[in-house]
Amino acid sequence: MPEIAIPRTATATPYIEIDITVLELSETPADALPLRVLMNGQVMAMGDYERSGNRILITGDYTHDHFEVDYYLTQTINLDPDSPASKKPELPELELYSILSSPSVHTDFNQEATDLLLGMVDYSEYDLLLTNDSDLATDAALRSAIILSVYTDAWVDGKNGWWGDTYSGNRPIAACKLWTLMGKPTTPENVQKGIQYVTSAIQWLIDDNHFDRIDVQGEHQRHATDWFAFQLTCHRAGQHPLTLTL
């Protein structure tokens, strides 16, 4: 069965063992997931310590310093949509840790919070973007929220969808039906359907008062393959419109 990563933060009291400072955690972090050690509030370089089970080893005597450790545990989850709610684990809040320096924030469109920044890295493929310092880039314009809303496939006729929506109640995260137009003829009717699907998928951004209005335009474009291209213009009172072409 698949697993989810559960973030943890612990304060570790250091002690010495033959010129080695030891930080001992009450639980063993997942080996395959990243771990971050902070000494006196500063992130330590990964080469400055070793991991050994639930212990972190640092050469030298640092018993007078303060340490915190960010790490992950793993938990097996049941993805069967028909299983009773009592048998489904409570999913943790998503927490993301930057292993390196503080990320840069793009503030050209002022919002109350920031997202990790997504960008197209290949044909029809998006990934997290990095800053020049190789840290995770962030964005305050909700670009990533729009991209995820449009490119996460809705559950239609028993196909696609996202297992996490089993836990999301009446408002699924993966809610765009755009994928159902793959292989369909490039008729004006299907272009209009695509516009409707995109509009529906991003409606939550208006319902939650992130934007006052989002205008969606779409058209058929012929390249090596037939594309459905669309442009979103997001409006919010007192700010310049945010335009995305996808």
C-alpha positions in Angstrom: 0.0 0.0 0.0 1.2 3.6 -0.7 2.7 5.8 2.1 2.4 9.4 3.0 5.2 11.5 4.6 4.3 13.1 8.0 6.5 16.1 9.0 7.9 16.3 12.5 10.0 18.8 14.4 11.9 18.0 17.6 14.2 19.8 20.0 17.2 17.5 20.7 19.4 17.8 23.8 23.0 17.1 22.7 25.4 14.9 24.6 29.0 13.8 24.0 30.3 10.4 23.1 34.1 10.3 22.5 34.4 13.7 20.8 31.1 13.2 18.9 28.0 15.3 19.7 25.0 13.1 19.6 21.4 14.2 19.0 19.0 11.4 19.9 15.4 11.5 18.6 12.5 9.7 20.2 11.5 8.2 16.8 13.5 7.1 13.7 13.2 9.4 10.7 12.4 7.9 7.3 15.7 7.1 5.6 14.6 8.0 2.1 13.3 11.5 3.0 15.2 14.7 3.8 16.2 15.8 7.2 17.2 19.3 8.4 19.3 20.1 11.5 19.3 23.7 13.0 22.0 24.7 15.4 21.2 27.9 17.2 18.7 28.7 14.6 21.0 28.2 11.6 20.6 25.4 9.1 23.6 23.0 9.2 25.1 21.8 5.9 24.3 18.1 5.3 28.0 17.3 5.2 28.5 18.5 8.8 26.5 15.6 10.4 25.7 11.9 9.9 22.5 10.1 10.3 22.4 6.8 12.1 18.9 5.5 12.9 17.3 7.9 15.4 20.7 9.5 16.1 22.5 12.4 14.5 26.2 12.5 14.9 28.3 15.7 14.7 32.1 15.7 15.1 33.2 18.0 18.0 31.7 19.2 21.2 28.5 21.2 20.7 26.8 20.3 23.9 26.4 24.0 24.8 24.4 24.7 21.6 20.7 24.5 20.9 19.4 22.0 18.3 16.2 21.5 16.4 15.6 18.7 13.9 13.0 18.7 11.1 12.3 15.2 9.7 9.6 13.0 8.2 7.9 9.7 9.3 6.0 7.6 6.9 2.5 6.1 7.3 0.8 3.5 5.1 -2.6 4.7 3.8 -5.7 2.9 2.5 -6.7 4.3 -0.9 -9.9 2.1 -1.3 -12.7 4.7 -1.8 -15.2 2.2 -0.4 -13.4 1.7 2.9 -15.2 3.1 6.0 -14.2 6.6 7.0 -13.2 5.2 10.4 -10.4 3.2 8.8 -9.0 6.2 6.8 -6.0 8.0 8.4 -6.3 11.7 9.2 -4.0 13.4 6.7 -1.5 15.8 8.2 -1.2 19.4 7.1 1.3 19.9 4.3 4.6 21.4 5.5 7.5 22.0 3.3 11.0 22.6 4.5 13.7 24.5 2.7 16.9 22.6 3.1 19.1 25.5 1.9 18.8 29.3 2.3 15.5 31.3 2.4 13.6 31.2 -0.9 13.0 34.3 -3.0 9.5 35.6 -3.2 8.0 37.2 -6.4 5.7 40.0 -5.3 4.6 41.4 -8.6 1.0 40.5 -7.7 0.3 40.9 -4.0 -1.5 38.1 -2.2 -1.6 37.2 1.4 0.4 34.0 1.1 3.0 32.4 -1.2 3.1 29.1 -3.2 6.0 27.1 -4.4 6.6 28.2 -7.9 5.8 25.8 -10.8 7.1 26.2 -14.3 7.0 24.3 -17.6 10.3 22.4 -17.9 9.4 20.2 -21.0 6.6 19.6 -23.4 3.4 19.3 -21.2 5.5 18.9 -18.1 5.7 21.1 -15.0 8.1 21.0 -12.1 9.1 23.0 -9.0 11.5 25.8 -10.0 14.7 26.8 -8.2 16.3 30.1 -7.4 19.9 30.9 -8.5 20.9 29.7 -5.0 19.4 26.3 -5.8 16.6 26.8 -3.3 12.9 26.3 -3.9 11.4 29.4 -5.6 8.2 30.8 -4.4 5.5 33.1 -5.9 2.9 35.4 -4.5 0.7 35.5 -7.6 -1.2 32.2 -7.3 0.3 31.0 -10.6 1.0 27.6 -9.1 -2.6 27.3 -7.8 -3.9 28.1 -11.2 -1.6 25.6 -12.9 -2.6 22.8 -10.5 -6.3 23.6 -10.8 -6.1 23.3 -14.6 -3.8 20.3 -14.9 -5.1 18.0 -12.2 -7.6 15.7 -13.9 -11.1 15.3 -12.5 -12.6 11.9 -11.8 -14.9 11.2 -14.8 -16.6 7.8 -15.5 -14.2 5.9 -13.3 -11.0 7.3 -14.8 -8.3 9.7 -13.7 -8.9 11.7 -10.6 -6.7 12.0 -7.5 -6.9 9.6 -4.6 -6.5 12.5 -2.1 -9.9 13.7 -3.0 -11.3 10.8 -1.0 -10.5 13.0 2.0 -11.4 16.4 0.6 -15.2 16.4 1.1 -17.5 18.1 -1.4 -14.8 20.2 -3.1 -12.2 18.0 -4.9 -8.7 19.3 -5.6 -8.5 17.5 -8.9 -11.5 19.0 -10.7 -10.6 19.8 -14.3 -12.3 17.9 -17.1 -9.9 19.2 -19.8 -8.3 15.8 -20.2 -11.6 14.4 -21.6 -11.0 16.4 -24.8 -7.8 14.5 -25.6 -8.3 12.9 -29.0 -11.5 14.7 -29.7 -12.0 16.6 -33.0 -10.9 20.2 -33.0 -14.4 21.7 -33.4 -15.6 25.1 -32.1 -17.9 23.2 -29.8 -15.0 21.4 -28.2 -12.9 24.6 -27.9 -15.9 26.1 -26.0 -16.1 23.0 -23.8 -12.4 23.5 -23.0 -13.0 27.1 -22.0 -15.9 25.9 -19.8 -13.8 23.2 -18.1 -10.9 25.6 -17.3 -13.4 28.2 -16.0 -15.0 25.7 -13.8 -11.7 24.4 -12.4 -10.5 27.8 -11.3 -13.8 29.0 -10.0 -12.7 28.3 -6.4 -10.2 31.2 -6.7 -13.1 33.6 -7.1 -15.3 31.8 -4.5 -12.5 32.2 -1.9 -12.0 35.9 -2.8 -8.5 35.5 -4.3 -9.6 37.2 -7.5 -12.7 39.3 -8.4 -12.9 37.9 -11.9 -11.0 35.6 -14.2 -11.4 35.9 -18.0 -10.6 32.8 -20.0 -10.0 32.7 -23.7 -9.1 29.6 -25.7 -8.3 28.6 -29.3 -7.2 25.7 -31.4 -3.6 25.9 -32.6 -2.1 23.6 -35.1 1.6 22.7 -34.5 3.2 19.3 -34.8 0.1 18.2 -33.0 -3.2 19.9 -32.4 -3.2 22.1 -29.3 -5.8 23.7 -27.2 -4.2 27.0 -26.1 -5.8 29.3 -23.5 -5.1 32.5 -21.7 -6.3 33.5 -18.3 -6.5 37.1 -17.1 -7.1 37.4 -13.4 -8.5 40.6 -12.0 -8.4 42.0 -8.4 -9.4 45.5 -7.3 -6.5 47.9 -7.0 -4.0 45.7 -8.7 -2.7 45.1 -12.2 -4.3 42.1 -14.0 -2.3 38.8 -13.9 -2.1 37.1 -17.3 -1.1 33.5 -17.8 -0.9 31.7 -21.2 -1.0 27.9 -20.9 
